[in-house]
Amino acid sequence: MKTLIRAGLISLCALALAPTAQAAWPDKPIRLIVPAAPGGTTDITARLLSEKIGAELGTTVIVENRAGAAGIIGTQALLQSAPDGYTIGFGNIGPNGINYSLYKKLPYKHTDFSPITLVISVPNVLVVNSKSPYKTVKDLVDAIKNDPKGNYSFASSGTGQSPHMSAEMFAQRTGLTLTHIPFKGMGPAVAALLGGQVTFAIDNLPSSIEFIRSGQFRALAVTGAERSAQLPDVPTMAEAGIKDMVVTAWFGFVAPAGTPPELVNKIQQATKKVLAMPDIQKRFATMGGVPGGNTPAEFGAFMDKERESWRKIVEAAKLQME
């Protein structure tokens, strides 16, 4: 009889404590894995939002840069984390879109992750060092075509990332042969262009816009369907004579598969609230970005469409990585 009473008391205690334990989340910092080096759009946006999202959730969000291998290293780090809501990743068009068709073998599948929400979408921009002689896209294309030695190269944040694939698309549309110089993030790639080590880059607008404004970079064209409000004098690729080249880079939060839906929803709701704040909206506008905030289901459907869209582009380009 005493045994039965003791067992009953234990069960009642467990039931009483379960909601409390769940409600206690988060009771420690949340780690946000950024699969890129400091300085690029992924890192800039993550650091802009981390403190505010942490405040909404009642904790601290710690940004952890895990750069390399076209976002694969950081994505693997997320995959190896417990699905407990204490580790999320800042997914983007590269590791969570392009890589699935670009690489023969990936150490992860799209089903290994739970979508949380889209955070920001941005156009890309073709930039050259302002000390270069190229004033228009035509200037750049003509110079490359007329150089028999092929001394022209472009920088990217890594193989398979949006800047790389945008430049590959540019090469397809113009019939150019170019040398790709990949870096571990757009921060180092921007530094290389500033140092004159490469000819151009097709960068996500936020990580280059300050250098455009300061006069260190010259913007030749944007990859949006329309001109950027932040660069109204810069033509679209179509206006610059490059047809069928619209690229929008995107970034959003993902969690390891198996993360409890209630925690995913809490992070999504906190992010949505932060993205609606006037100072964040203003900051995104200056970056040339459009804020997200959609539901996990909507973001998942969006990523499904992106994977299929980029599969067609990769196959047309006949690109394949080991």
N, C-alpha and C positions, 0 to 999 in steps of 0.2 A: 504493500500500500504506500509506504514512504517513497519507494522507488518511483511509483506512478505519479505521486504528487510532485516529486523533484523534477521528473521529466516534463510534467505539465508546466511547472514554473519556468523551466528553461525555455520551452517553446513560446510561452507568453512573452518572456523577456526578448527573445529573438524577434518576435513580431513587432514588439514595441520599439526595438532599436532599429529595425530595417529602414523605416521611412526617415528616421533621423539621420542615419548614415548616408542615405541617398541625398537627403536635403543638404547635407554638409558639403557636397561638391560645389565648388572646388575648395579644398582645405590646404592646398599647396600650389606653388606656381605652375602655370601651363607653359610647356615648351612649344615654340613655333619654329619649325624647321624651314629654313629658306634654302632651296637648292641652288644657290648662286653666291658669288662673291659680293662683298659690300660695294655699293655704288650704283648698281643697276636698278631698273624699275621694281623688280621683285623685292629687293632689300629696302629701297626707299619707301615703298608703300607699306611693307611690313612694320618698319620702325615708326612710321607715321601713325599707324593704327593701334599698335600693340598696347601702349599705355592706356588709351581710352577704352579698348575692349576689356583689358584687365580690370579697369575701374568698374565697368558695367557688370562684370562677373564677380567682383569682390576679391580679386586676386592680382597677381603679377603675371604678365605674359613676357617670357624671356625669348628673344630672337636668337636663334642659333644658325649661323651660316655653315652649310655643308655643301661646298661647291665642287664641281667637277663632273666629267663624263656626261655632258648634256643634261644635267639635272638628275642623272641616275643615282649618284652617290647619296644625295639628299633624300631622294625618293625611297631608296633602300633603307636609309636610317629610319624613315617614318614607318616603313613596312615592318621593321624589327621592333617597333615600340608596342607597348601594351595598349589594347583598345579600351582605355579607361577614361578618355577625355582629357588626359593630362599631356598628351602630345598630339599636335596637329601639324599639317604641312601647308606651305603656301604653293599649291600646285599652279601650273601654268600651261600655256599652249605647247611647250616643248615636251617635258616628261609626261604630261597627262593628255597629250593630243598627238603630236607628230611622231614621237618615239615608237609608238605601237606598230606603225607601218615602216618606219625607217630602219629599225634594227631587226636582224634575223632572230636574235634571242635577247629577251629582256628578263631581268631577274624579278619581274613583277607583272601582274595582269591588272586590267582596269577594275576587275572585281575585288582586288585586294584593298580597295579604298572606298570609304563612304563620303560622298559629296556633302559639303556643308553649305557653301554659298559662293556665288561669283562676287568678286570684290571690285575689280576695275577692268575696263576695256580701253585700249588705246590704239591709235594708228601708229605705224612706223614711219620713219623719216629718213630719206637718203641724205647723208651729210658727208661733207669733205672738209678737210682743214682749210680755214679761210686763207691761208697762205698759198694754196694751190691755185692754178690758173682757171679752174673749172667754174663757170658762172651758171651753167644750165646742165640739164641731163644730157642734152645733145652734145655739149662740149666734152663731157666725160666719155660718152659712148664713142664719139669720133676719135678721141685720143687713144682709147684702148684698141679700137679696130685698126688704127694706123700704126700701131707699135708692133713690129715683127718679133721683138724680143719677149713680149709678154710680161713686162715688168709691172703689172698691175695686180693688186691684191685687195681683199676686203677683210675686215675684222668682224668677229661675231662673239657672242657670249657662250658659244659651244656648239658642236655639231648637233644638228637637229633642232636647235632652238629657233625661235621666230626670226631673229636677225639673220641667221644662216639661211634658213629656207626662203626668206624674202629675197636675199641676194641671189640664191639659186634660181628663183623664179624670174628675177631681173635678168639674169644671164640667159635663160631660156627665151624670154620675150625679145631680147636684143641680139641674140646670136653671139654673145661674147664668151670668151674662154678666160676664166678668172682663177686666181689662186686664193684659196680660203685659209685664213689664219684664225683658228679658234682659240678662245681664251676661257678661263674659268669664271665667267660672268662678264657683264657688260662694263663694269667698272674698269677692269684692266684693258678691255677692248677700246674703250673711250680714251684711256691714257695713251694707248698705242697710236690712235689717230691724232691725238693732240701732239704726239712726238714725231709725227710724220713717218711712222714705221709701216703704215698701210695707206692705200689710196682712198678708200671710202668705207662707210658702214651704212647699213640700213637698220637703224637702231629703234627701239621703242622710244616714242617721243619724250616721256618723262626723264629719262637718263641723259638725253642730249639737249633738252630745251634751254637749260641754263647756259650751256656753252654756245648755243645759237644766239641767245640774247646778249651774251658778253662779247660776241664777235669772234670767238675762237673757232667756231664751226660755221660753215655756210650750208644752209638747207637748200637742196635742189628740188625735192618733191616729197610729198607725203603719200602714204599708201591707202588713205581713206577714200571712201566714195565721194566725199566732199572735202573742201579745204578745211584745215583746222582753224578754229576761232582764235587760237593762240598764235597762228602763223598765217594770217589772212593773205599775205603777199606771196606765199609759197604755193606753187601749183600742185594739183594732184598728179599722180603718175599718168593718168589718162590725158590730162591737159598738157603734160610734158612730152606726149607722144608715145607713151608705153601703155598699150591697151591691155585690158583684162588683167590688171594687177592691183586688186584690192585685198589688203591684208589687215586684219585687226588682231592685235595681241591681247590676250586675256589672262587674268590671274585670279585665283580663288582658293578658298580654304577647303582642305580635305582631311579626313581622319582615317586611321586604320580601320579596315572592315571589322565589324563586330562591336564598334563603339556604340554604346546604348543610344537609341534614337532620341531619348529625352535630353541627353547631353549634347548631341549634335544640334538639336533644335534650340537649346539654350545658347550655344555659341552662335548659331545663325541669327537668332533674335538680337543678341548683343551687337553683332556685327552690323545688322541692318539698322539698328538705332544709331550706331556711331556714324555709319555712312550717310545718315540723314542730317547730321549736325552741320550747321551753317559753315563753321570753319573748315570742316573736312570737305564739304561740297566746293567751297571756294578754293581750297588747296588742290583738289582734283582738277578743277577747271583750269588753274594755272599750269598744271601738268599736261593738260590736253586730254584728260581721262574722263570716262563716264562711269559713275559709281554703280555697283551691282546691288546685292541684297536679296536675290531671289531665294526661293525655298530649296531645300536639299533635292527634292524631286525634280524641280525645274533645272537646277544646276546639273544634275545627273543627265537629264535629257539633252541639255546643251552640249555637254562633253561628248555624249554619244554621237551627235551630229558633227562635231569638230573632228573626231577621230576618223569618221567616214570621209569628210571633205578633204582632210590632209592625206588620207590614203590614196585618193585619186591623184593629188598633186605629186606625191612621192613616186607613184608608179609612172606617171607621165614623165617625170624627170629621170627615171631609171636610177634612182638613188637607193643604195643598200649598204648598211653598216653591219659589221660583225657584232 
